[in-house]
């Protein structure tokens, strides 16, 4: 019997090379032994980058095969913007943190910068300085406006919900706390059904980190290494049996 085909799109929660190199006993690698996997995950990228990657893959795939494919989609932060000048796609995370700090955006300062060592991040993205003033204008007048960063998560959800009609089914986990808050504020009707599963638990609550290095969580995929097999088992149970993930097993 041929393996089921599963596509994975995401950030550091599903990037097999996060934080520094691939490890064998992490769920993005172990899942390859069970399904036919296509994994296009990039640490530090945002929602729109990943939606674009998904559409690129769709356009190069036989449309008759899509209905047999399951998609896992992990993402956070619409403010990680996919600029053309980025050397690495994941630099979008560091760029927006720096810009928001410069603008002293109160919401982001409270939620991000108290747990991030910005100077360490900045050393890796000095090349962005030539674009700094343009970026500050863009973030101040557009990206950091409440209506933008709140509704970008909802737009992503709507796109994935619509695409689930084409695929076998889609799982969407907006892993950031702020993304979950924005979705909860604006989502008034249930969206889950047999073809679409929105996870509304906060990843940071499920897999809390007691210690941060340089203000960042460098655990593989932000999950305790001993819980990767448990997380994979839960994912497989949804893929194979349509069972919602039981997050109580991680408590």
C-alpha positions, 0 to 999 in steps of 0.5 A: 500500500502506498503512503499517504501524501502529506504537505507541511508548510510552516515556520520553526515549529515544523522546520527540521533544521531548527534551531541549527541542524537537523536531528533524527528524533524530531517530529518533522523527520520521524513523520517521513517514515510514515507518510510521503512528505513534502515539507516546505518550512522556514524558520522565521517566516510569516503567514503570507510567505507560507501561503505563497509557498503553498500556492506555488506547490499547488500550481506545480501539482496535478490538480487531480491529485490534490483531493488525496493530499493532507496539508499541515500548516503552522504559522505565526505573525503577519508582521513577518513581511516577505520583502524582496531584499531579504537574503534569507526568508527567515530574516523577516522575523528579525527585521520586524522586531527591529522596526517595531522597537524603533517605532516603540510600538507599545503592543509589540514591545510588551509582547516581544521585546521583553523576551528577545535580545534584539542586539543579537538578532541585529548582528545577523541582519545589518544589511537591512539598514539601507532600507530602514527608513522606508521600512519604518514608514511602511510599518508605522503607516500600514503594517502596525495598524490594528486592522492590518495585523489583526485581520491578516491572521483571519485572511490566512484562515479564510484562504486555508479554509477555502483551499480545504475544499480542494484538498483531502483536508487541512490542519492550521495551527496559528502558533503565536499567542497574538494570532490566537487572540486576533482569531478569537476576537473576530471568529464568531462561527465554528470553522472546523469540519471533516476537511478543516481543523483550526487549532485554537490552543496556544503553542506557548501554553502547551509547550512552555519554556522555562529558560530562554537563550538570548531571549529565544526558545532554541528547543527543536521546533519549540517542543521538549525533545521527549515530547516529539514522538507524542506530538507526532502520534497526535498528528497521525491520529488526526491524519488517519482518523480525523481525531482532534489533537489531545493536548492534555497528554503534554501536561 
